Amino acid sequence: MSKQIATGVILKRLGITILSLMAVMLAAASSHAALVDGGDLKVRFDIDADNSGFSFEGLTLNLHAGLGAKDGIKGEFSYGGYGVETIAYYYINDVFRKDEVNIGRFYIDWASGASVTINGSLAQNLQRRGGATAPADSGFHKGIGVKYKTDFERFTLVTSVSNHHPGDGTDLAGRGIFHLNPDLKIGVGVASINRARAVNTSDFGLLIDAGYRTGPLHLLCEVVGINSRRQNGTETEFGFYAEAAYELTKKSLLYGGFYGAESLTDDLLVVGYKTGITPHVAIQGEICNTRDNWHLTLGLNVKF
C-alpha cells in the first residue's frame, strides 16, 4: 500500500520547488540583467490589553531577470513570521497592444492597495483571509495561473485566472480603474473564488473604491459586498471603509480610517502617524480600536 503524504508536506515542497525553479531561471539568464531589484525589511512592536512584544514582519527581496527587450522573469522572496513565501512569473509586454501577460505565481489584483495603514483597508484584509470570518478561508491574495493587464487612455484593466493550490477550484478575478482626472480614480473589483475540493467553499466579492488627492490631502473610500458559501449555508455581507491622510510635511503623514463592516471585521477605527527618518527608513505608529479590544503597533520600515 502506498504511503500518503500530508498536505502540509506537499505544500512545503511546492514552495521550495517554486523557489528553486526561480533560482535556476535567474541563473540561466546570466547573459542578461539578473539582479535584486530592491526590497524591504519590517519590524514591529505590538501592545494590546493582554500582551506586548516585538515581531519580525518580514524581509522581502524583489527579483528581476530581463530575458529580452519585452520579456523576462520577475519574482519576490519573502521571509517572515509564517515562513517563506515566493512570487515568480514570466512576463511579456506588448502582446496585442500596450499590455502585459504574466504566467506563474503572482499577486491577484482586486483591492487598490492604496491604504497607508499598517494592516491595510477593509478590502485588503478580506482579500488576504477570504470573505466569511468563520470558518476561515485562505483568501485570494496570491494565485498560480495567467494574468493579463492592459492600459487605455483613461482606463486600466487587469484580469486573472488562477488557483490557490493544486486541486483547488478555479479563481477568476478582475479589476478596472477609471482615471477620471489626475486627482481622482474609481476602481471596480470582481472576484469569484472557489475552494471546492478542499473545503467545499466559495466567495464572490464585489468592490467599488475611489481614491482622491488634492494637495496634501489623500482620501480613500471602499464599498464591499461578499457572498460566501460554506458547507452550512450561504451568507451575503456588506461593508464600507473610509480613510483620510494628510501630509504634514513631505516626510510625515497623519492618517485615520474607519471600518463600517461589523459582520466582516472586528476593526472599527484606526489612527496613525508615519514619518521618514532617512531617505530609506520610516517609522510608523498606529492605534487600532476594535469592538472588543484595542492594540498599538509601532513599526520600522526599511526600503532598499
Buried (B, 14 or more C-beta within 10 A) or exposed (E): EEEEEEEEEEEEEBBEEBBEBBBEBBEEBEEEEBEEBEBBBBBBBBBEEEEEEEBEBBBBBBBBBBBEEEBBBBBBBBBBEEEBBBBBBBBBBEEEEEBBBBEBBBBBBBBBEBBBBBBBBBBBBBBBBBBBBEEEBBBBBBBBBBBBBBBEEEEBBBBBBBBBBEEBBEBBBBBBBBBEEEEBBBBEBBBBBBBEEBBEBBBBBBBBBBBBBEEEEBBBBBBBBBBBBBEEEEEEBEBBBBBBBBBEEEEEBBBBBBBBBEEBBBBBEBBBBBBBEEEEEBEBBBBBBBEEEEBBBBBBBBBE
